Amino acid sequence: MSWQSALEATGARVIPDAPLARLAYWRVGGPAQWLVDLTTVAQLSGVMRLAADGLPITVLGKGSNALVHDDGIAGAVLRLKGALAELVIDGTSATAGAGMLLTVLLRRLDEAGLAGAEPFAGVPGTVGGAVVMNAGTRLGEARDLVRSVTVVVPGGELRTLDAEALAFGYRTATLPEGAVVAFAELHLTDRDVEARQARRQELMEARKATQPLNLPSCGSTFTNPPGDYAGRLIEASGLKGLRIGGASVSTKHANFVVNHGDATAEDIRQVIVHIRETVFARHGIWMTPEVKLLGPWEPGALGRRSE
Ligand SMILES: Cc1cc2nc3c(=O)[nH]c(=O)nc-3n(C[C@H](O)[C@H](O)[C@H](O)COP(=O)(O)OP(=O)(O)OC[C@H]3O[C@@H](n4cnc5c(N)ncnc54)[C@H](O)[C@@H]3O)c2cc1C
């Protein structure tokens, strides 16, 4: 049986040669060999059995932290929907499907009179992407509210992992090799809900004032080095406005790389490498990219440190 027939046999919706540029925030990149929309855990397990047989698997959340290669992505690119994007509330706990958008999560919690997910204010990804990235803001990060996650590993088995097992770090989490996050159990609160909502609102206003939200980007391109800010270092290196092809360092927030409409993934990669090398030459700091590379990128595609 071909990979496509095997994917279809799981019950998932399979779209061959599907453009990804419209699905990922930077609006660049080539097609997925198969874009696979999954709506049940059984379908996800079925696809992950194929992963154990050698089918390459990539998960796409909202694509708000992902640079998709211009040649696209070989194998199956999974999107989690339906039962894998739902929210079940039980008192001050909730189980969120990994495909649920964080904006939808926040709205649903507001409606239920619950708080605790403020760290996600203005973060445009999914619950799964937030777990993998330990996404956060000055109001906290995923690790503050994720109690456990259920993942599906290659072979199709479901495993529930406590938050400690994820070893959350600054914009990082550790998952079993090749695992896909299916659900996250969240620890919430019904206390100080209005005050917490107000803090979220303040943060949203500040973000609107400081971030270039009118052009495609993936938010912060680099994590902040200890004791400093990536944006400050990039600006102090004279890089604001630096442009390669259709991509540039935002003039509004130097840690954002924006697409002026006609950028390629390669343009964006080159801007990132240029920033990294220039900041290192000027300040001796080799910054860490926050964005994830999806597709056939070479190792070291975002720059190699020259000693
Ligand atoms: C305007 C803007 C502002 C932003 N502000 C913030 C911010 O304040 N704080 C912050 O932390 N981030 C911020 N980001 C970055 C981004 O929104 C977060 O990193 C977010 O968590 C990514 O989620 P996603 O669903 O879009 O993941 P994607 O970009 O789709 O994927 C990111 C990585 O996670 C993997 N992945 C996604 N879902 C799963 C899953 N279910 N199982 C296994 N792997 C998975 C992908 O394969 C990829 O490697 C911002 C981005 C933008 C565009």
The ligand as an SDF file (V2000), in Angstrom:
LIG
                    3D

 53 58  0  0  0  0  0  0  0  0999 V2000
    3.1740   38.1290   16.3790 C   0  0  0  0  0  0  0  0  0  0  0  0
    3.7580   37.0010   17.1790 C   0  0  0  0  0  0  0  0  0  0  0  0
    3.9550   37.1600   18.5450 C   0  0  0  0  0  0  0  0  0  0  0  0
    4.4760   36.1100   19.3050 C   0  0  0  0  0  0  0  0  0  0  0  0
    4.6570   36.3000   20.6400 N   0  0  0  0  0  0  0  0  0  0  0  0
    5.1070   35.2860   21.4000 C   0  0  0  0  0  0  0  0  0  0  0  0
    5.2660   35.4520   22.8070 C   0  0  0  0  0  0  0  0  0  0  0  0
    4.9670   36.5010   23.3780 O   0  0  0  0  0  0  0  0  0  0  0  0
    5.7370   34.4090   23.5310 N   0  0  0  0  0  0  0  0  0  0  0  0
    6.0660   33.2280   22.9430 C   0  0  0  0  0  0  0  0  0  0  0  0
    6.4730   32.3020   23.6600 O   0  0  0  0  0  0  0  0  0  0  0  0
    5.9420   33.0530   21.6170 N   0  0  0  0  0  0  0  0  0  0  0  0
    5.4800   34.0410   20.8240 C   0  0  0  0  0  0  0  0  0  0  0  0
    5.3540   33.8690   19.4770 N   0  0  0  0  0  0  0  0  0  0  0  0
    5.8160   32.6190   18.8610 C   0  0  0  0  0  0  0  0  0  0  0  0
    4.7630   31.5130   18.7490 C   0  0  0  0  0  0  0  0  0  0  0  0
    3.4580   32.0530   18.7300 O   0  0  0  0  0  0  0  0  0  0  0  0
    4.8870   30.4850   19.8760 C   0  0  0  0  0  0  0  0  0  0  0  0
    6.1520   29.8650   19.8620 O   0  0  0  0  0  0  0  0  0  0  0  0
    3.8130   29.4070   19.7860 C   0  0  0  0  0  0  0  0  0  0  0  0
    3.8760   28.6120   20.9340 O   0  0  0  0  0  0  0  0  0  0  0  0
    3.9640   28.5170   18.5630 C   0  0  0  0  0  0  0  0  0  0  0  0
    2.7940   27.7160   18.4700 O   0  0  0  0  0  0  0  0  0  0  0  0
    2.3060   27.1380   17.0660 P   0  0  0  0  0  0  0  0  0  0  0  0
    1.1200   26.3160   17.3230 O   0  0  0  0  0  0  0  0  0  0  0  0
    2.1510   28.2250   16.0730 O   0  0  0  0  0  0  0  0  0  0  0  0
    3.5280   26.2090   16.7020 O   0  0  0  0  0  0  0  0  0  0  0  0
    4.2290   26.0250   15.2750 P   0  0  0  0  0  0  0  0  0  0  0  0
    4.9230   27.2780   14.8960 O   0  0  0  0  0  0  0  0  0  0  0  0
    3.2700   25.4580   14.3130 O   0  0  0  0  0  0  0  0  0  0  0  0
    5.3100   24.9150   15.6460 O   0  0  0  0  0  0  0  0  0  0  0  0
    6.3910   25.2130   16.5080 C   0  0  0  0  0  0  0  0  0  0  0  0
    7.1160   23.8910   16.8100 C   0  0  0  0  0  0  0  0  0  0  0  0
    6.2630   23.0760   17.6200 O   0  0  0  0  0  0  0  0  0  0  0  0
    6.0280   21.8160   16.9770 C   0  0  0  0  0  0  0  0  0  0  0  0
    4.6570   21.4430   17.3140 N   0  0  0  0  0  0  0  0  0  0  0  0
    3.5330   22.1700   17.1840 C   0  0  0  0  0  0  0  0  0  0  0  0
    2.4750   21.4920   17.6620 N   0  0  0  0  0  0  0  0  0  0  0  0
    2.9430   20.3050   18.1020 C   0  0  0  0  0  0  0  0  0  0  0  0
    2.3390   19.1570   18.6940 C   0  0  0  0  0  0  0  0  0  0  0  0
    1.0300   19.0860   18.9130 N   0  0  0  0  0  0  0  0  0  0  0  0
    3.1180   18.1070   19.0190 N   0  0  0  0  0  0  0  0  0  0  0  0
    4.4520   18.1410   18.7740 C   0  0  0  0  0  0  0  0  0  0  0  0
    5.0780   19.1780   18.2040 N   0  0  0  0  0  0  0  0  0  0  0  0
    4.3340   20.2600   17.8830 C   0  0  0  0  0  0  0  0  0  0  0  0
    6.2460   22.0960   15.4890 C   0  0  0  0  0  0  0  0  0  0  0  0
    6.5650   20.9130   14.7890 O   0  0  0  0  0  0  0  0  0  0  0  0
    7.4130   23.0740   15.5510 C   0  0  0  0  0  0  0  0  0  0  0  0
    8.6230   22.4120   15.7510 O   0  0  0  0  0  0  0  0  0  0  0  0
    4.8250   34.8860   18.6840 C   0  0  0  0  0  0  0  0  0  0  0  0
    4.6150   34.7320   17.3090 C   0  0  0  0  0  0  0  0  0  0  0  0
    4.0770   35.7730   16.5620 C   0  0  0  0  0  0  0  0  0  0  0  0
    3.8260   35.5570   15.0960 C   0  0  0  0  0  0  0  0  0  0  0  0
  1  2  1  0
  2  3  1  0
  2 52  2  0
  3  4  2  0
  4  5  1  0
  4 50  1  0
  5  6  2  0
  6  7  1  0
  6 13  1  0
  7  8  2  0
  7  9  1  0
  9 10  1  0
 10 11  2  0
 10 12  1  0
 12 13  2  0
 13 14  1  0
 14 15  1  0
 14 50  1  0
 15 16  1  0
 16 17  1  0
 16 18  1  0
 18 19  1  0
 18 20  1  0
 20 21  1  0
 20 22  1  0
 22 23  1  0
 23 24  1  0
 24 25  2  0
 24 26  1  0
 24 27  1  0
 27 28  1  0
 28 29  2  0
 28 30  1  0
 28 31  1  0
 31 32  1  0
 32 33  1  0
 33 34  1  0
 33 48  1  0
 34 35  1  0
 35 36  1  0
 35 46  1  0
 36 37  1  0
 36 45  1  0
 37 38  2  0
 38 39  1  0
 39 40  1  0
 39 45  2  0
 40 41  1  0
 40 42  2  0
 42 43  1  0
 43 44  2  0
 44 45  1  0
 46 47  1  0
 46 48  1  0
 48 49  1  0
 50 51  2  0
 51 52  1  0
 52 53  1  0
M  END
$$$$
